[in-house]
Amino acid sequence: MKIGIIGAGQIGGTLIRQYSKAGHKVKMTNSSGVEKLKSLALETGATAVPLTEVVNDVDVIVISIPLIGVPELPKSIFKNVSANTVIIDTCNYYPIRDGKIQVIEDGMPESIWVSNHIQQPVIKVYNSILYGSLVNSGLPKGTESRIALPISGDVKQLKTLVSTLVNDSGFDSLDCGTLQDSWRQQPGSPAYCTDLTLAQLKKSIGKARKELLAERRELGLKYILTHDPELWRDNVEYNRKIYESDLDS
């Protein structure tokens, strides 16, 4: 597939590496400018291009930037995107970084907010895994302990296509419903950064409680801000403790 990736940070940069290794043709862009992507281009074979070019002639677009940066994306860049092009949203809402967004505070799913801003449908995935897990925990298909990632969106065939990319990254996937249902994989849910297998994810996804998301998101964020990010396995275990009542069978 031909893939354009907006954002080359921890998640975006990892996807650039994984997709390129899987044989996809990748274009990438970054708010810091394409000059800073030279080493990543040499490493992966991906092509660094300006923002206005990253969405042209691609099958998939990945938005992997801080949520607060989404309104700053020129709406015109998506104007001529084909209806057959899949747009993946990996973003998460953190008020400490993004400021308070009242409609999200009032219950609008984060990816609905993203979709409204870019005026295009999106598929939500890769938001629910830590960078360390994304880099280090991928396993071959069929491995019993393989981690599964939730996928939400309104078009089943597009979610099926995205699941092939998730597989290329080394993970199983679970169709978790429409974009309106995507709150079940947001920060604060038992699916968020707990590294569950497909069987575990199937059990936990329906146990998310919307009214608890904000409180539990802040508990998880407090841990991230006060602990070594390299100890990502400890972070996963901490998140599991937060959600253990939801994960009980």
C-alpha positions as CSV (number, residue, x, y, z in Angstrom):
1,M,0.0,0.0,0.0
2,K,0.9,3.6,-0.4
3,I,0.8,5.4,3.0
4,G,1.2,9.0,4.0
5,I,2.0,9.7,7.7
6,I,1.5,13.0,9.4
7,G,3.8,13.1,12.4
8,A,7.1,11.3,13.0
9,G,7.2,11.2,16.7
10,Q,7.3,8.1,18.9
11,I,4.1,6.4,17.4
12,G,4.3,7.9,13.9
13,G,8.0,7.2,13.6
14,T,7.5,3.6,14.7
15,L,4.8,3.1,12.2
16,I,7.0,4.5,9.5
17,R,9.6,1.9,10.3
18,Q,7.2,-1.0,10.6
19,Y,5.2,-0.2,7.4
20,S,8.4,0.4,5.4
21,K,9.8,-2.9,6.7
22,A,6.6,-4.7,5.6
23,G,7.1,-3.4,2.1
24,H,4.7,-0.5,2.0
25,K,5.6,2.7,0.2
26,V,5.7,5.4,2.8
27,K,5.7,9.2,2.6
28,M,6.1,11.2,5.8
29,T,5.9,14.7,7.1
30,N,6.6,16.5,10.3
31,S,5.9,19.9,11.9
32,S,9.6,20.4,12.4
33,G,10.3,20.3,8.7
34,V,11.4,17.6,6.3
35,E,15.1,18.4,6.8
36,K,14.8,16.8,10.3
37,L,13.5,13.6,8.7
38,K,16.6,12.9,6.6
39,S,18.0,10.3,9.0
40,L,14.7,8.5,9.2
41,A,14.4,8.5,5.4
42,L,17.9,7.0,5.1
43,E,17.1,4.4,7.7
44,T,13.7,3.3,6.3
45,G,13.5,4.3,2.7
46,A,10.4,6.4,3.4
47,T,10.2,9.7,1.6
48,A,10.1,13.0,3.5
49,V,7.6,15.4,1.8
50,P,5.9,18.7,2.8
51,L,2.5,18.4,4.5
52,T,0.6,19.4,1.3
53,E,2.1,16.4,-0.5
54,V,1.8,13.7,2.1
55,V,-1.9,13.1,1.4
56,N,-1.6,12.9,-2.4
57,D,-1.8,9.6,-4.2
58,V,-2.0,7.3,-1.1
59,D,-4.2,4.5,0.0
60,V,-3.9,5.3,3.7
61,I,-3.2,8.5,5.7
62,V,-2.1,8.3,9.3
63,I,-2.5,11.3,11.6
64,S,-0.1,10.8,14.6
65,I,0.3,14.2,16.2
66,P,-0.8,15.7,19.5
67,L,-4.6,16.2,19.5
68,I,-4.2,20.0,19.9
69,G,-2.4,20.1,16.6
70,V,-5.4,18.7,14.6
71,P,-7.2,22.0,14.3
72,E,-4.0,23.5,13.0
73,L,-4.0,21.1,10.0
74,P,-5.1,23.0,6.9
75,K,-8.6,21.7,6.0
76,S,-7.7,22.2,2.4
77,I,-5.2,19.4,2.4
78,F,-7.9,16.8,2.8
79,K,-10.2,18.4,0.3
80,N,-9.3,16.2,-2.6
81,V,-8.6,13.0,-0.7
82,S,-10.4,10.1,-2.4
83,A,-13.3,8.5,-0.6
84,N,-11.4,5.2,-0.9
85,T,-8.5,6.6,1.1
86,V,-8.4,5.4,4.8
87,I,-7.6,8.0,7.4
88,I,-6.2,6.6,10.6
89,D,-6.4,8.6,13.8
90,T,-3.9,7.6,16.6
91,C,-4.6,10.7,18.7
92,N,-5.5,10.9,22.4
93,Y,-6.9,13.7,24.5
94,Y,-4.8,14.9,27.5
95,P,-6.1,18.1,29.0
96,I,-2.7,18.9,30.6
97,R,-1.2,19.1,27.1
98,D,-4.1,19.9,24.8
99,G,-6.0,22.3,27.1
100,K,-9.6,21.7,28.1
101,I,-11.8,20.8,25.1
102,Q,-15.4,21.2,26.4
103,V,-17.2,19.0,23.9
104,I,-14.9,16.1,24.7
105,E,-15.3,16.8,28.4
106,D,-19.0,16.6,27.8
107,G,-18.7,13.2,26.2
108,M,-17.9,13.6,22.5
109,P,-15.6,10.7,21.5
110,E,-12.1,12.1,20.7
111,S,-12.1,10.7,17.2
112,I,-15.5,12.2,16.4
113,W,-13.9,15.5,17.3
114,V,-10.9,14.8,15.0
115,S,-13.2,13.7,12.2
116,N,-15.3,16.9,12.6
117,H,-12.2,19.1,12.4
118,I,-10.7,17.5,9.3
119,Q,-14.2,17.0,7.8
120,Q,-13.3,13.4,6.8
121,P,-14.2,10.0,8.3
122,V,-11.5,8.4,10.3
123,I,-10.6,4.9,11.7
124,K,-9.3,5.0,15.3
125,V,-6.4,2.6,16.1
126,Y,-2.9,2.6,17.6
127,N,-4.0,5.1,20.3
128,S,-4.2,2.4,22.9
129,I,-0.7,1.1,23.0
130,L,2.4,2.5,24.6
131,Y,5.4,3.5,22.5
132,G,7.5,0.9,24.2
133,S,5.0,-1.9,23.5
134,L,4.6,-0.8,19.9
135,V,8.3,-1.0,19.3
136,N,9.1,-4.1,21.3
137,S,6.0,-6.3,21.7
138,G,5.0,-7.2,18.2
139,L,4.8,-11.0,17.6
140,P,4.1,-13.2,14.5
141,K,0.5,-13.9,13.6
142,G,-0.9,-17.0,15.5
143,T,1.3,-16.5,18.6
144,E,-0.9,-17.2,21.6
145,S,0.3,-14.2,23.7
146,R,0.1,-11.7,20.8
147,I,-1.3,-8.3,21.9
148,A,-4.5,-7.1,20.2
149,L,-5.4,-3.5,19.3
150,P,-9.0,-2.2,19.2
151,I,-10.2,-0.6,15.9
152,S,-13.2,1.6,15.7
153,G,-14.8,3.2,12.6
154,D,-18.0,3.3,10.6
155,V,-17.0,1.3,7.5
156,K,-16.2,-2.4,8.0
157,Q,-14.2,-2.9,4.9
158,L,-11.9,0.0,5.8
159,K,-11.4,-1.5,9.3
160,T,-10.5,-4.8,7.7
161,L,-7.9,-3.0,5.6
162,V,-6.5,-1.3,8.7
163,S,-6.3,-4.6,10.4
164,T,-3.8,-5.8,7.8
165,L,-1.5,-2.9,8.8
166,V,-1.9,-3.7,12.4
167,N,-0.9,-7.2,11.6
168,D,2.2,-5.9,9.8
169,S,3.1,-4.1,13.0
170,G,3.0,-7.4,14.9
171,F,-0.4,-7.3,16.5
172,D,-3.9,-8.8,16.3
173,S,-6.9,-6.5,16.1
174,L,-10.5,-6.4,17.3
175,D,-13.4,-4.5,15.6
176,C,-14.8,-2.5,18.5
177,G,-17.7,-0.9,16.6
178,T,-18.5,2.5,15.2
179,L,-16.5,5.7,15.7
180,Q,-19.2,6.7,18.2
181,D,-18.1,3.6,20.2
182,S,-14.5,4.6,20.1
183,W,-14.6,6.0,23.6
184,R,-14.2,2.4,24.7
185,Q,-10.5,2.5,23.7
186,Q,-9.7,6.1,24.9
187,P,-7.4,6.8,27.9
188,G,-9.1,5.7,31.0
189,S,-10.6,2.5,29.5
190,P,-9.5,-1.0,30.4
191,A,-8.3,-1.4,26.8
192,Y,-5.9,1.5,27.1
193,C,-2.2,0.6,27.3
194,T,-2.9,-2.7,29.1
195,D,-1.4,-5.0,26.4
196,L,-4.2,-7.5,26.2
197,T,-4.5,-10.6,24.1
198,L,-7.4,-10.9,21.7
199,A,-9.4,-13.0,24.1
200,Q,-8.7,-10.6,27.0
201,L,-9.6,-7.6,24.9
202,K,-12.9,-9.1,23.8
203,K,-13.8,-9.5,27.5
204,S,-12.6,-6.1,28.6
205,I,-13.8,-3.8,25.8
206,G,-17.5,-4.1,26.9
207,K,-16.6,-3.3,30.5
208,A,-15.5,0.2,29.9
209,R,-17.4,2.8,31.9
210,K,-17.7,6.2,30.3
211,E,-18.2,8.0,33.5
212,L,-14.9,6.8,34.8
213,L,-12.7,7.6,31.8
214,A,-11.5,11.0,33.0
215,E,-10.6,9.9,36.5
216,R,-8.7,6.8,35.4
217,R,-7.0,8.7,32.5
218,E,-5.6,11.1,35.1
219,L,-4.3,8.3,37.3
220,G,-2.5,6.7,34.3
221,L,-1.1,10.1,33.2
222,K,0.2,10.8,36.7
223,Y,2.2,7.6,36.5
224,I,3.6,8.4,33.1
225,L,4.7,11.9,34.2
226,T,6.5,10.6,37.3
227,H,8.2,7.4,36.1
228,D,10.9,6.5,33.7
229,P,9.3,6.0,30.2
230,E,11.8,3.3,29.4
231,L,10.2,1.2,32.1
232,W,7.1,0.8,29.9
233,R,6.3,-2.7,31.2
234,D,5.8,-1.2,34.7
235,N,3.5,1.3,33.1
236,V,1.4,-1.5,31.6
237,E,1.2,-3.3,34.9
238,Y,0.1,-0.1,36.6
239,N,-2.6,0.5,34.1
240,R,-3.8,-3.1,34.6
241,K,-4.1,-2.4,38.3
242,I,-6.2,0.7,37.6
243,Y,-8.6,-1.3,35.5
244,E,-8.4,-4.6,37.3
245,S,-12.0,-4.5,38.4
246,D,-13.0,-4.2,34.7
247,L,-10.6,-6.9,33.6
248,D,-12.0,-9.5,36.0
249,S,-13.8,-12.2,34.2
